[in-house]
Amino acid sequence: MLNIIGKRNWYFLFSLIIIVPGMISLFMWGLNLSIDFTGGSRMTLVFSDKITQQTQNKVRAVFKEQKIEVVTIQPSTKSLIIRTKPIDEKQDARLLSAIDKEVGLAKQESFETIGPVIGKEITVNALKAIGFASFLIVLYISWSFRGVRKPASSWRFGICAIAALLHDVLLVVGIFSLLGHFYGVEVDSLFVTAILTVIGFSVHDTIVVFDRIRENLRRTIDMPFGQVVNDSILQTLVRSLNTSLTTLLVLFTLLLFGGETVRWFIFALFIGILSGTYSSIFNAAQLLVVWHEWSEKRKLSRRK
């Protein structure tokens, strides 16, 4: 029998190792927010020749002449993704004309503008959605596990599930903070969708383990709580791994053959589901045991 519970400190340490760098990055640099949240304009220009530093400098000069503030320029082989302060269609047309004269013939693949008010509203709604979803999850799990016998209360199940969920969200957000700072990866509204999907998957996997713990608590009376949790994890381990593996294989295929527009959305899902599988097995259930042992020690000290 594998003693998973006995090595819980190692699992907690591993979680800290993979989360802390992203949290430091988030504190220092934050997220590279797209115009979905900040407001502004974004255009994609495709040139016939390869993009060089000289090309980027000429494009910046054109924007400066037109008195339009450039936020970022993200180059690729033959295209530039340019973020600016909000501009209208007339300004966009003048820009294209000036770029054709000063830099060379450029084709505009896409152009979109979002006002700062709408961007702020999207940000607030995104935070509300994540917070409200977490609150509902705590209530639902607490209600679903209301009949579980001691030593674990229903609220402990809900709070430990949220702790595991928070682990997954922090990991994904931290990784995207690093990607945004070093590689210019932007966080858009699809990222919020990915986070909410990861939350749902993480809780789903955690509930499978918690439900087996509840069943085993009903069947056993004298067995230590830590042993019950350890047996429950082992009984659900294969199912959890198989479910996650099939999902990850699909996401990996989409990463290889999916389009550029959904690449980072799929990547966020891949990291989140991988983390959710780990946290449901090696974090959520372990926290139940840690909480129980701490509670027992506290009761013992009160008696003394």
C-alpha positions as CSV (number, residue, x, y, z in Angstrom):
1,M,0.0,0.0,0.0
2,L,1.3,3.4,-1.0
3,N,1.5,5.8,2.0
4,I,0.4,9.0,0.1
5,I,-0.8,10.8,3.2
6,G,2.5,10.2,5.0
7,K,4.4,12.1,2.4
8,R,2.1,15.1,2.3
9,N,4.7,17.6,3.3
10,W,6.7,16.8,0.1
11,Y,3.6,17.4,-2.0
12,F,3.0,20.7,-0.3
13,L,6.6,21.7,-0.9
14,F,6.3,20.8,-4.6
15,S,3.2,22.9,-4.9
16,L,5.1,25.9,-3.3
17,I,8.0,25.4,-5.7
18,I,5.8,25.6,-8.8
19,I,3.6,28.4,-7.6
20,V,6.0,30.8,-5.9
21,P,7.9,31.9,-9.1
22,G,4.7,32.8,-10.8
23,M,3.5,34.7,-7.7
24,I,6.7,36.7,-7.6
25,S,6.3,37.5,-11.3
26,L,2.6,38.5,-10.6
27,F,3.7,40.8,-7.8
28,M,6.5,42.4,-9.7
29,W,5.1,42.7,-13.3
30,G,1.4,41.6,-13.1
31,L,-0.4,40.3,-16.1
32,N,0.0,41.5,-19.7
33,L,-3.6,42.5,-20.1
34,S,-5.1,42.7,-23.6
35,I,-7.4,45.5,-24.8
36,D,-10.3,43.3,-23.6
37,F,-9.5,44.6,-20.1
38,T,-7.5,47.8,-20.6
39,G,-9.4,49.2,-23.6
40,G,-7.6,50.4,-26.7
41,S,-7.1,49.3,-30.3
42,R,-5.3,46.4,-31.8
43,M,-4.3,45.7,-35.4
44,T,-2.4,43.1,-37.2
45,L,-0.3,44.2,-40.2
46,V,1.2,41.7,-42.6
47,F,4.2,42.7,-44.8
48,S,5.6,41.1,-47.9
49,D,9.1,41.1,-46.5
50,K,10.5,39.8,-43.3
51,I,10.1,42.0,-40.2
52,T,13.3,43.6,-39.0
53,Q,14.1,46.1,-36.2
54,Q,14.3,48.8,-38.9
55,T,10.7,48.0,-40.0
56,Q,9.5,48.3,-36.4
57,N,11.2,51.6,-35.9
58,K,9.6,53.0,-39.1
59,V,6.2,51.8,-38.0
60,R,6.7,53.5,-34.6
61,A,7.7,56.7,-36.3
62,V,4.5,56.7,-38.4
63,F,2.4,56.3,-35.3
64,K,4.3,59.1,-33.7
65,E,3.7,61.4,-36.6
66,Q,0.0,60.6,-36.5
67,K,0.1,61.4,-32.7
68,I,-1.1,58.0,-31.7
69,E,0.4,56.4,-28.6
70,V,1.8,52.8,-29.2
71,V,1.4,50.5,-26.2
72,T,3.2,47.4,-27.5
73,I,4.4,46.0,-30.8
74,Q,4.7,42.3,-31.1
75,P,6.6,41.1,-34.1
76,S,6.6,37.7,-35.9
77,T,8.1,36.6,-39.2
78,K,6.1,38.9,-41.5
79,S,3.5,40.5,-39.3
80,L,3.2,43.0,-36.5
81,I,0.5,43.0,-33.8
82,I,0.3,46.6,-32.6
83,R,-1.6,47.8,-29.5
84,T,-2.4,51.5,-29.2
85,K,-4.7,53.9,-27.3
86,P,-8.3,53.8,-28.8
87,I,-8.5,55.0,-32.4
88,D,-11.4,55.2,-34.8
89,E,-11.7,54.0,-38.4
90,K,-10.7,57.3,-39.9
91,Q,-7.4,57.3,-38.0
92,D,-6.9,53.7,-38.9
93,A,-7.3,54.5,-42.6
94,R,-4.8,57.4,-42.4
95,L,-2.3,55.1,-40.6
96,L,-2.5,52.5,-43.3
97,S,-1.9,55.1,-46.0
98,A,1.1,56.5,-44.1
99,I,2.6,53.1,-43.5
100,D,2.3,52.1,-47.1
101,K,4.2,55.3,-48.1
102,E,6.9,55.2,-45.3
103,V,7.4,51.5,-44.7
104,G,6.0,49.5,-47.6
105,L,2.8,47.8,-48.7
106,A,1.0,46.3,-45.7
107,K,-2.2,44.3,-45.4
108,Q,-4.3,44.8,-42.4
109,E,-5.5,41.3,-41.2
110,S,-7.5,42.5,-38.3
111,F,-8.5,45.7,-36.4
112,E,-10.6,46.0,-33.2
113,T,-11.2,48.8,-30.7
114,I,-12.6,48.5,-27.2
115,G,-13.3,51.6,-25.1
116,P,-11.7,52.0,-21.6
117,V,-15.2,51.9,-19.9
118,I,-16.1,48.6,-21.5
119,G,-12.6,47.2,-20.7
120,K,-13.1,48.1,-17.0
121,E,-16.5,46.5,-17.0
122,I,-15.1,43.3,-18.4
123,T,-12.4,43.2,-15.7
124,V,-14.9,43.7,-12.9
125,N,-17.3,41.1,-14.3
126,A,-14.5,38.6,-14.7
127,L,-13.5,38.9,-11.1
128,K,-17.1,38.7,-10.0
129,A,-17.6,35.5,-12.0
130,I,-14.6,33.8,-10.5
131,G,-15.5,34.9,-6.9
132,F,-19.2,33.9,-7.3
133,A,-18.3,30.6,-8.8
134,S,-16.0,29.8,-5.9
135,F,-18.7,30.8,-3.4
136,L,-21.3,28.6,-5.0
137,I,-18.8,25.7,-5.0
138,V,-18.2,26.0,-1.2
139,L,-22.0,26.0,-0.6
140,Y,-22.7,23.1,-2.9
141,I,-19.9,20.9,-1.5
142,S,-20.9,21.7,2.1
143,W,-24.5,20.9,1.3
144,S,-23.6,17.7,-0.6
145,F,-21.4,16.4,2.3
146,R,-23.7,17.5,5.1
147,G,-24.4,13.9,6.1
148,V,-20.8,12.9,6.5
149,R,-19.9,11.6,10.0
150,K,-17.2,13.0,12.2
151,P,-14.3,13.6,12.3
152,A,-14.6,15.7,9.0
153,S,-17.3,18.3,8.8
154,S,-19.0,19.3,5.5
155,W,-17.5,22.8,5.7
156,R,-14.0,21.3,5.8
157,F,-14.7,19.5,2.5
158,G,-15.8,22.7,0.8
159,I,-12.9,24.8,2.1
160,C,-10.3,22.2,1.2
161,A,-11.8,22.0,-2.3
162,I,-11.4,25.7,-2.7
163,A,-7.8,25.6,-1.4
164,A,-7.0,23.0,-4.1
165,L,-8.9,25.2,-6.7
166,L,-6.9,28.2,-5.6
167,H,-3.7,26.2,-6.1
168,D,-4.7,25.6,-9.8
169,V,-5.7,29.2,-10.5
170,L,-2.5,30.6,-9.0
171,L,-0.4,28.3,-11.0
172,V,-2.1,29.2,-14.3
173,V,-2.1,32.9,-13.5
174,G,1.5,32.8,-12.4
175,I,2.7,31.0,-15.6
176,F,0.9,33.6,-17.8
177,S,2.4,36.4,-15.8
178,L,5.9,35.0,-16.6
179,L,4.9,34.4,-20.3
180,G,3.5,37.9,-20.5
181,H,6.7,39.5,-19.1
182,F,9.2,37.5,-21.1
183,Y,7.3,36.6,-24.3
184,G,4.6,39.2,-24.5
185,V,1.7,36.8,-24.2
186,E,-1.5,38.7,-23.5
187,V,-4.4,37.7,-21.2
188,D,-7.8,38.2,-22.9
189,S,-11.4,37.3,-22.2
190,L,-10.7,33.7,-23.4
191,F,-8.3,33.4,-20.4
192,V,-11.2,34.1,-18.0
193,T,-13.1,31.3,-19.8
194,A,-10.2,29.0,-19.3
195,I,-9.9,29.8,-15.6
196,L,-13.6,29.1,-15.0
197,T,-13.2,25.8,-16.9
198,V,-10.2,24.9,-14.8
199,I,-12.2,25.7,-11.7
200,G,-15.0,23.3,-12.8
201,F,-12.6,20.5,-13.7
202,S,-10.6,20.9,-10.5
203,V,-13.7,20.7,-8.3
204,H,-15.0,17.7,-10.3
205,D,-11.9,15.7,-9.7
206,T,-11.7,16.7,-6.1
207,I,-15.3,15.7,-5.5
208,V,-14.6,12.2,-6.8
209,V,-11.9,11.7,-4.1
210,F,-14.1,13.3,-1.4
211,D,-17.1,11.2,-2.2
212,R,-15.0,8.0,-1.8
213,I,-13.8,9.4,1.6
214,R,-17.4,9.9,2.6
215,E,-18.3,6.3,1.6
216,N,-15.4,4.8,3.5
217,L,-16.1,6.9,6.6
218,R,-19.6,5.3,6.6
219,R,-18.2,1.8,6.3
220,T,-15.4,2.1,8.8
221,I,-15.7,3.0,12.5
222,D,-12.3,2.5,14.2
223,M,-9.9,3.1,11.4
224,P,-7.8,6.3,11.7
225,F,-9.0,9.2,9.6
226,G,-5.6,9.5,7.8
227,Q,-5.8,5.8,6.8
228,V,-9.4,6.3,5.5
229,V,-8.2,9.2,3.3
230,N,-5.2,7.3,2.1
231,D,-7.3,4.3,1.1
232,S,-9.8,6.5,-0.7
233,I,-7.1,8.2,-2.7
234,L,-5.7,4.9,-3.8
235,Q,-9.2,3.6,-4.8
236,T,-9.8,6.6,-7.0
237,L,-6.3,7.2,-8.3
238,V,-6.6,5.2,-11.5
239,R,-9.9,6.7,-12.4
240,S,-8.7,10.2,-11.9
241,L,-5.5,9.7,-13.9
242,N,-7.4,8.0,-16.8
243,T,-10.0,10.8,-17.0
244,S,-7.4,13.5,-16.9
245,L,-5.1,11.8,-19.4
246,T,-7.8,11.5,-22.1
247,T,-8.6,15.2,-21.7
248,L,-4.9,16.2,-21.8
249,L,-4.4,14.2,-25.0
250,V,-7.2,16.1,-26.7
251,L,-5.8,19.4,-25.6
252,F,-2.3,18.4,-26.7
253,T,-3.6,17.6,-30.1
254,L,-5.3,21.0,-30.3
255,L,-2.1,22.7,-29.2
256,L,-0.3,21.1,-32.2
257,F,-2.9,21.6,-34.8
258,G,-5.2,24.4,-33.5
259,G,-5.1,27.9,-34.7
260,E,-3.1,30.8,-33.4
261,T,-6.2,32.5,-31.9
262,V,-6.9,29.7,-29.5
263,R,-3.4,28.5,-28.7
264,W,-3.0,30.3,-25.4
265,F,-6.5,29.4,-24.4
266,I,-5.8,25.7,-24.9
267,F,-2.4,26.1,-23.1
268,A,-4.1,27.6,-20.1
269,L,-6.6,24.7,-20.1
270,F,-3.8,22.2,-20.4
271,I,-1.8,23.6,-17.4
272,G,-4.9,24.0,-15.3
273,I,-6.3,20.5,-15.8
274,L,-2.8,19.0,-15.2
275,S,-2.6,21.0,-12.0
276,G,-6.2,20.1,-11.1
277,T,-5.4,16.4,-11.3
278,Y,-2.4,16.9,-9.0
279,S,-4.1,19.1,-6.5
280,S,-7.2,16.9,-6.1
281,I,-5.1,13.9,-5.3
282,F,-2.1,15.3,-3.5
283,N,-3.4,18.6,-1.9
284,A,-7.1,18.6,-1.2
285,A,-7.4,15.3,0.6
286,Q,-4.1,16.0,2.4
287,L,-5.4,19.3,3.7
288,L,-8.4,17.4,5.2
289,V,-6.0,15.2,7.2
290,V,-3.8,18.2,8.3
291,W,-6.9,20.0,9.4
292,H,-8.2,17.0,11.4
293,E,-4.8,16.4,13.1
294,W,-4.6,20.1,14.0
295,S,-8.1,20.0,15.4
296,E,-7.4,16.9,17.5
297,K,-4.2,18.4,18.9
298,R,-6.1,21.5,19.9
299,K,-8.8,19.4,21.6
300,L,-6.2,17.4,23.5
301,S,-4.4,20.6,24.7
302,R,-7.7,22.0,25.9
303,R,-8.4,18.9,27.9
304,K,-5.0,19.0,29.5
